[in-house]
Amino acid sequence: MALGRMIEGKWTTEWNERDQGGAFNRTPTMFRDQVTADGFSEFKPEAGRYHLYVALACPWAHRTLIMRSLKGLTEAIGVSIVDPILSDKGWMFSDEAGAIPDSVNHAQYLQEIYLKADPKYTGRITVPVLWDKQKQTIVNNESREIIRMFDVEFTELATKKIDLYPRELQQKIDETIDAIYTPINNGVYRSGFATSQEAYEKAVTELFENLDRWETVLDQQRYLCGDQMTEADICMFTTLYRFDSVYHGHFKCNLRRLVDYSNLWNYLKDLYQHPDIKVTCNLDHIKRHYYISQTQVNPNQIVPKGPIIDFEEQHNRDRFAIRPK
């Protein structure tokens, strides 16, 4: 299975995002155009114009699916879902249960979408991808920017009037997303993809120091930024949801399980039980992707049966007062 990349429009199974010390360094995303409601860019928020390519297994893509669901943009923005298992040519489309073939470009592999946008593309072939059917190109493949666009720029098309980036919390939300990215969201990968003991121990120590910190914060408030759900919670959720099933064992993030944290565990259940979040979750795709596709970590491709986790178990987050509307 290939964690490959494109070089000048040619696929290669070469993949190296580690430095000389064995530390994992994620390659930056390359497509960073913006859909803007004020007309500042050439991409305007129009129903039916954009298509989202995602993997249910990927936490970064999962963010965008959650935001699309929470905002009620499922009719305005179409979606294709790749197979959970990486092929020899990377992400592919299939009839696998839970997958949705590419009805827009009729591609067999996601790399075809990248090459259509840039025939000389060099870089990783990653999800999510926001595709513009009108201009026939990729608008953006950076999850944080896509969820912000869905949340803010697509407001007029949203059928659910939830605001996850309220004006009074915007600075705090941005700071929180920044604060959790390196040690937690990317920290699990820095632990799992490290190829030296030193790099692994540095990453896993920072990961748990930060989980400990947020455990304390969540003892005093319901969500990361206070008493209402925000974009920051969506960014945290997709990592926590995968933690005990994948990151604890597969990525050796095993100082503690998430269920060992009273506040983080109940916070995760609280978010999961939101119907617009639950509908985007697929633990089968997640486990099979990580354990089968990432052969450099799990060469025998054995998918564990456990752990048994009850995300439907009653949470205790209702103890926090709900802000009046």
N, C-alpha and C positions, 0 to 999 in steps of 0.2 A: 504494500500500500504506500502511496506517495504523498508526502508533504512537500511537493515540488513547487516550482515557480516557473515563470516565463522569462526568457532572456531574448530581447529583440524579437518578440513574437513567436519564439520557439519554446516548446515545453521541455523542461528538464527535471529530472528527479533529484537534482542537487538541491539541498536545503540546509542552510547553516545560518542560524540566528544566535550564535553563541560567540562570545569573545574568547580571547586566549586563556582566560581564567576559568572557562567553563560556564560562565553566566549567560543566561538567556536574555537576549535583547530583541524585542519585537520590532519588526520592520514597519515603518510608518505607512499608513494608507496613502494612496496616490490621487484618488479622485475626490476633490473637495469643493465642487461647485455647490451653490445654495439655491433652494427654492425660496423665493421671497414674495410675501403678499403685497409689499409696497411697490413692486415693479422694479426694484433696484437691480435685479439680475434678469437674465433672459429666460429664467425658469419660473413660471407662474404656477400657483396652486390651482390646478384644474381637475375636476373629477374625471377619472378614466384615463388621464394622461400618463400616470406613473405606475410602475410595476416594481414590486419588491421581491428580490431573490434572497431566500434565507435557508438556513439549516436549523431544524428543531434542536439539534444537538449542541449548537454553538451558543455560548452565553452572550456574545456580542450581537448576533443576529436575533437572539431571543428578546433582547431589549426592544428591538424595533417592532417585533410582533406584539409584544405587550402594549406598547404605546399605540399602535394601530388599533388594537382591540379596545383599550381604555377610552380612546378618543372617539370611537365609533366611525373609523375610517375604512372599515372592511369593504364597503361598497365603492368607495372613491378610489382606493388603491388596491390593485390586484396583487396576487402573491403566487410565487412558485416555490416549492420546497424540495430541496435536493435529497437524494438517498443518504441515509446516515453513515454509510460506509464509503470511505474515500476509494476511488478506483485508481488505476495506474495513471490516469490523467487528471486526478484530483476530484473535486466535487462533480457528481453526475446526476442527471435526472432519471427517474425510474418510476415503475408502478408499485414500488414498495408501499406497504400500508403506512399511511401518514404522509407520504410524499405527494407532491403535486407537480406534474410535468410542466415544461415551459410552453405555455400556450401563446406566448407573444412572439418569441424569436425561434421557437421550435428547435432549440439547441439540445444536444445530447449531453454536453459537458459545460460547466459554468465558464471554463476558459474561453469558449466561443463568444460569450457575451463580452468579455474583456477585449478580445481581439476585434470584435465588431466596433467597439468604442475606440480602440487604438491598435491597429495592426502591428505596431512595433513595440507593444507594451512589454515592459520589464518590471517584474515584481511578483508578489504572491497573488494567488487566485483565492480571494477570501469572500466570505459572506459577513454582513449583509451587503447587497448592492441595490441601489435605487436607480431604476432605469427610466429614461424619458422616451416614451413611444413616439412622441412627435419629432424630436430631434435625433432619435435613434442613437442615443449615447448614454453612458453612465453619468449620472449627476454626481453621485457621492457614494463612497463605500466606507465611511467612517461612522460607526454606530452612534457615537455620542452626538454627532451633528445631525444624523437622521432623526433621532428621537426628538431633538430640539425643533427641527423643522415640523415634524408631525404635531408636536405639542403647541407650537406658536404660529407657524406660518400657514398651517392647514386649518386654523380655527373655524373659518367660515364654512368649511366642508364637513366639519365634525358633527356627528349627530348626538354626541354625548358631551355636555358642556362642563367637563372637568378641566381644571387648570393645574398642571403639575409644575408650573414655573411662575408662581404668583410674584408680582412686582416686589412686594415687601420682603421676599425671601430669596430673590435672585442671586445676590452675592453669596449668601450662605449656601445655596444649592450648588453653585459653581465651585466654591471652595471645598464642599463635601465630596463632590464627584472627583475633584483633583486629589483629595486626601485618601480616598479609598482605592484609587486606580492602581498605583504602583505596588503597595504592600498587599492588597487583597485581590482585586480583580485580575491583575497581572501577576500578583504574588504567587498564586497557585501554579501558574505556568513557570514562573521563575524557579519554583521548587521542583516541579515535575520534569522540566527540560534541562535542569542543571547537569553538567557532566563532570563536576568536581565536588568533593565533599565540602570544601570551603564555600563555594557558590550556593550549594543547596542549603547549608546550615544558616547562612546569612539570610537567604530568602525566607526560609521557613520560620526563623526566629522573628523576623519583621512581620510576617503574616500573623502569627499568633499574638504578638504584642499589640497589633492593631485590632484584632478580633477582641482581645481583652479590653481594649479601650472603648470600643463600641458597645460591648456588653455593659460597661459602666454607664455610658450615655443613655442606653435604652432602658436602664433601670429608672430613669427620671422622666422619660417622654416616650410617646408611642412610636414616633418615626425619627429618622435620622436628623431632620431639620426642625423638629418640633411636633406640633399636634396634628399635622396634615401630611398626607402622602405626597411626595414630590418625585421629580426625575431621579434624584439621588437614590431613593428607595428602589426604583426599578433597576438602577445600575448595581446596587448591592444584592438584590434578590436573585438575579440570574447566577451569581457566584455561589451564594448560600444554598440555593436549591440543589446544586450539583455536589455540594461539599462532601456529605457523608457517603454518597453513592459512588463518587468518582475520585475526588481530590484527596480524600483521606487515605485511600489505599493505592490507587493508580499513581498519584503524584506524591505519595509519601508525606502528605500533610497530616501527620498522625500524632501530634502532641496531644490533641484532644479532638473529640468528635463535636459536631455542631450541637447535637442533642445534649451534650454536657454543659452547654451554656444556656441557662434558664431564659435569659432575656432574648438572646439572638434566636434561639429555637422557637420561642413563642411569637416573636416578631416575624419569623419566616412563615409560620403557620398562618398568622394573621393575613399576610400578603397573599399567600397561596390560595387561601379560601375566598379571595375576591373572585367572583365568577368570570370577570374579564381577564384575569391573570391565569386562573386555573385552566381555562380552555386552550391556552398557548403551551402548556407543559406536556412533555412527552419523555418520560424517564427511560422508556425502552430505546428510543433513538439515541438518547444521551449515552447510556451505558454501552450500547453496541458500537457507537462511533469511537469513543475513547479507547475501549479495551481491544477492539478489532483493528481500527485504523492506525493507531499509534504504536506500530510494531517496534520502534526504537525504545519504547518504554515497556511494552508488554509483548515480547516476540512470539509467545505461544498463542496469543489471541484468545485466551480463555476469558469469558465474561462471567464474573461472579454472580451467584444467585442472589446474594444479599447486598446490603443489609435490608432488613424489613423496617420500613419507615412509614409512619402514619401521619401524613400531612393533613389529614382530615380531623385529627385529634383536636379537641377543644383547646383554644389558646386563652391566655389571660390578659390580653392587651386592652380589653374593654374597661380595665380598671382606670385607664386614663380618660380624663374628660374630653368629650368631643366638642370642638369649637363650633359655636352657634353660626348658622348661615344667615 
